[in-house]
Amino acid sequence: VLHDAERSTASVTVGDNGPGIAPEDRAHIFERFYRGESTRPMAGSGIGLAVVAQLVRAHGGNVELIDTPIGTTIAATFPSP
C-alpha cells in the first residue's frame, strides 16, 4: 500500500506473472461474468475482478489494469480519509 500525501490517495497494486490478458479482452475484464476466450476452458465464473471493481468504486476509488510485458497487474487507488 502506497500513500501519496500530496494527492491524498492510497493505492494497492497486485500483479502476477501468468499468461496475461489478451488485448481484445482488456476492455471487458471488470464486467461481471466476462471470460476471455483463452480462459473459458479454465475453472471460474468470471466474477472476481468485477467484485473488486465494485468494492473499490463503492469506497470512492478507482481500479485499472496496468499494461505489463508479462502477467497482469491491477491497481486500486483510494481517496485518503
C-alpha positions, 0 to 999 in steps of 0.5 A: 500500500502506497500513500501519496500525501500530496494527492491524498490517495492510497493505492494497492497494486497486485500483479502476477506473472501468468499468461496475461490478458489478451488485448481484445479482452482488456476492455471487458475484464471488470464486467461481471461474468466476462471470460476471455476466450483463452480462459473459458476452458479454465475453472471460474465464473468470471466474477472476481475482478468485477467484485473488486471493481465494485468494492473499490468504486463503492469506497470512492476509488478507482481500479485499472489494469496496468499494461505489463510485458508479462502477467497482469497487474491491477491497481486500486487507488483510494481517496485518503480519509 
